Amino acid sequence: MLRLKSIMTRMLEIICVIMFVFITIVGTYQIVTRYVFNSPSTVSEELLTYSFTWLAVLAAALVFGKREHMRMGFLADKLSPLGLKIVYVVSELLVILFAALVMIYGGISITKLTMTQITASLGLPMSAIYVIIPICGIFTVIFAVINIYEIIKDKNIKPLSRTDDDETISERAVENGKISAENSKKVIGGDL
């Protein structure tokens, strides 16, 4: 299971990087054609819109897989390890429910509905654009199942917001004289 998660994570990271580079290149092309040659490209505008949408949905699946999504941990961080495990598992179950109903079921429905619609400039069926939603829903469900497995197996469960990396970064900053030891404690505690 962990190998599958590693492969999926790496694959999504590579796809997101490639899409970001693609968006940067097409965006630069669009700016040059619009402002230098005074001839805006409608194809590049559509490509940017749809590529950015794909990137956002793929990146969302990736952060759910890495469990790096935005969260408010002020209550969860005060729980015991068992309570924390329960909260994390319930959270992942809610993610599975959302991904299965909204992304997979809803995504398949919208993809079917838009098979006959064609994009204005690219001439692609809109279903080719919407198909990313159920695909990312499947990724998200698989990641959530693996995350539940990892949470249940983890004997040293800690709150997500405070990691050893935070402490290491803060300790290095103190050693390098960039911040005082007192400010280091504030950084770890989230006061800054």
C-alpha positions in Angstrom: 0.0 0.0 0.0 2.7 2.4 0.9 4.5 1.7 -2.4 1.3 2.5 -4.3 1.0 5.8 -2.4 4.6 6.6 -3.2 4.2 5.9 -6.9 0.9 7.9 -7.1 2.4 10.8 -5.2 5.5 10.9 -7.4 3.3 10.6 -10.6 1.1 13.5 -9.5 4.1 15.7 -8.5 5.6 15.2 -12.0 2.3 15.9 -13.8 1.8 19.0 -11.7 5.3 20.3 -12.4 4.9 19.6 -16.1 1.5 21.4 -16.2 2.9 24.4 -14.3 5.7 24.7 -16.8 3.2 24.3 -19.7 1.0 27.1 -18.1 4.0 29.3 -17.8 5.0 28.9 -21.4 1.5 29.3 -22.8 1.0 32.3 -20.5 4.2 33.9 -21.7 3.2 33.2 -25.3 -0.2 34.8 -24.7 1.3 38.0 -23.2 3.8 38.3 -26.1 1.1 37.9 -28.7 -1.3 40.3 -27.0 1.1 43.1 -26.0 4.0 42.8 -28.5 2.2 41.7 -31.7 -1.2 43.2 -30.7 -2.9 40.0 -31.8 -4.3 38.0 -28.8 -4.6 34.3 -29.1 -8.0 32.8 -28.1 -6.5 29.3 -28.2 -3.9 30.1 -25.6 -6.5 31.7 -23.4 -8.6 28.5 -23.4 -5.5 26.3 -22.9 -4.6 28.4 -19.9 -8.1 28.3 -18.4 -8.5 24.5 -18.7 -4.8 23.7 -17.8 -5.1 25.8 -14.7 -8.3 23.9 -13.8 -6.6 20.6 -14.3 -3.6 21.7 -12.3 -5.8 22.8 -9.4 -7.7 19.6 -9.2 -4.6 17.4 -9.6 -2.8 19.4 -6.9 -5.8 19.1 -4.6 -5.6 15.3 -4.9 -1.9 15.4 -4.3 -2.2 17.4 -1.0 -4.9 15.1 0.2 -2.5 12.2 -0.4 0.3 13.9 1.4 -2.1 15.0 4.2 -0.8 18.6 3.7 -4.1 20.2 3.1 -5.2 23.3 5.0 -6.7 22.5 8.4 -7.5 24.2 11.7 -5.9 22.1 14.4 -6.5 24.2 17.5 -8.9 21.5 18.9 -7.4 18.3 17.4 -3.9 19.3 18.6 -5.1 19.2 22.2 -6.4 15.6 22.0 -4.8 12.5 23.3 -3.1 10.2 20.8 -6.2 7.9 20.6 -8.5 10.9 20.2 -6.2 12.3 17.5 -6.3 8.9 15.7 -10.1 8.9 15.8 -10.4 12.5 14.5 -7.9 11.8 11.7 -9.8 8.6 10.6 -13.2 10.4 10.7 -11.6 13.2 8.7 -10.3 10.7 6.0 -13.7 9.0 6.0 -15.4 12.3 5.3 -12.9 12.9 2.5 -13.8 9.5 1.0 -17.5 10.3 1.2 -17.0 13.7 -0.5 -14.7 12.3 -3.2 -17.0 9.4 -3.9 -20.2 11.3 -4.1 -19.1 14.7 -5.5 -16.0 14.0 -7.5 -16.5 10.5 -8.8 -20.3 10.2 -9.1 -20.8 13.9 -9.9 -17.8 14.1 -12.1 -18.9 11.1 -14.2 -22.4 12.6 -14.5 -21.1 16.0 -15.7 -18.6 14.3 -18.0 -21.5 12.4 -19.6 -23.7 15.5 -19.9 -21.0 17.5 -21.7 -19.9 14.9 -24.3 -21.7 16.8 -27.0 -20.5 20.3 -26.0 -17.5 21.6 -27.9 -15.0 24.2 -26.6 -15.0 27.5 -28.6 -11.4 27.7 -29.7 -9.9 24.3 -29.2 -12.7 22.3 -30.6 -12.5 19.7 -27.9 -15.5 18.1 -26.3 -16.1 19.6 -22.8 -16.1 16.0 -21.4 -12.3 15.9 -22.1 -12.0 18.9 -19.7 -14.4 17.5 -17.0 -12.9 14.0 -17.0 -10.2 15.1 -14.6 -12.7 15.4 -11.8 -13.6 11.7 -11.5 -10.0 10.8 -12.1 -8.8 12.9 -9.2 -11.7 11.6 -7.1 -10.4 8.1 -7.6 -6.9 9.3 -6.6 -8.3 11.0 -3.5 -10.3 7.9 -2.4 -7.2 5.7 -2.8 -5.0 8.2 -0.9 -7.6 8.4 1.9 -7.8 4.6 2.3 -4.0 4.4 2.5 -3.9 7.3 4.9 -6.4 5.5 7.2 -4.2 2.5 7.1 -1.2 4.6 8.0 -3.0 6.4 10.8 -4.2 3.1 12.3 -0.7 1.6 12.1 1.0 4.7 13.5 1.9 4.2 17.2 3.5 7.6 17.6 0.7 9.8 16.2 1.3 13.5 16.5 -0.7 16.6 15.5 0.0 17.5 11.9 0.6 21.2 12.6 3.7 20.6 14.8 6.4 18.5 13.3 10.0 17.7 13.9 10.8 19.7 10.8 9.5 22.9 12.5 11.7 22.2 15.5 14.7 21.5 13.3 14.3 24.6 11.2 13.9 26.7 14.3 16.9 25.1 16.0 19.0 25.9 12.9 17.9 29.5 12.9 19.0 29.8 16.5 22.3 28.2 15.8 22.9 30.6 12.9 22.0 33.6 15.0 19.0 34.5 12.9 16.5 34.4 15.7 16.8 34.2 19.5 15.9 31.1 21.5 12.9 32.8 22.9 11.6 33.6 19.4 12.3 30.0 18.4 9.7 28.8 20.9 7.2 31.3 19.5 7.8 30.0 16.0 7.3 26.4 17.0 4.2 27.3 19.1 2.8 29.2 16.1 2.8 32.6 17.8 4.6 34.4 15.0 
